[in-house]
């Protein structure tokens, strides 16, 4: 038994096409669920950004304060003694503290923003539509790749 219905893929809505009734149609399953829609910060971006900012702050603090100890030694001993550790050694050492503190501050900022955004969340109803198509079968002989 076959029926005819309009075919949208031929371009003309009046052109009928034949639908075989023995082939099952795809089945649709719909379900509704209440969901929460909100903005959420990306924690990794805030932590990495805070760490980078901590490094930059550490760099400028070491740059501004690296010669403070030299002035104190001249005043107490009357001689100037050079630092055994260079500028980049100081930046490397203190960047452990600066990067860590910056990462922690970035994480705290992300947590505060996440809390604020969760207060502004909206509840909506979402509909999930699942479509399952039947398995297709082929009548007749199927040739393999070798042409047999």
C-alpha positions, 0 to 999 in steps of 0.5 A: 500500500502506498500513499502520495504526499507533497514533496518539498525537495522537488521545488513544486509543492503540488508534485506528489511523491510515492511513500512506501508504507512498509518503511517505518518513519523516523520516530520523535521523542520530546522531553521538557526540562527546566534549565538555568541560563546564566553567564559563567566565568572561565576560571582558567582564564582568570587564574592565568591572567592573575598569574601573568599580572602577578609576574608583571607586578613582581617585575616592576617591584624588583626593578624599583627596589633592587638597589635599596640594599646597596644604599643601606650598605654604603651608609653603614659600612662606607663601602659599596658591595655588589649584590651576588644575585643579578636582576633576573635572579631576583625577578625569578625568585620573587615571581614565585610569590607574585605569580602564586598570589596573582593566581589566587587573586584571579581565582577569588575574582572568578569565584566572586563573579560566578556567585554574582552571575548565579544570582542573575540566572534565569529559569527556562523550560527547554524541550529536547527533541530526539529523533531516531531513524529506523535502520535501512535494509537493502533488498537483493544482492550487494556487491563487495569492493572487488566487484563480485 
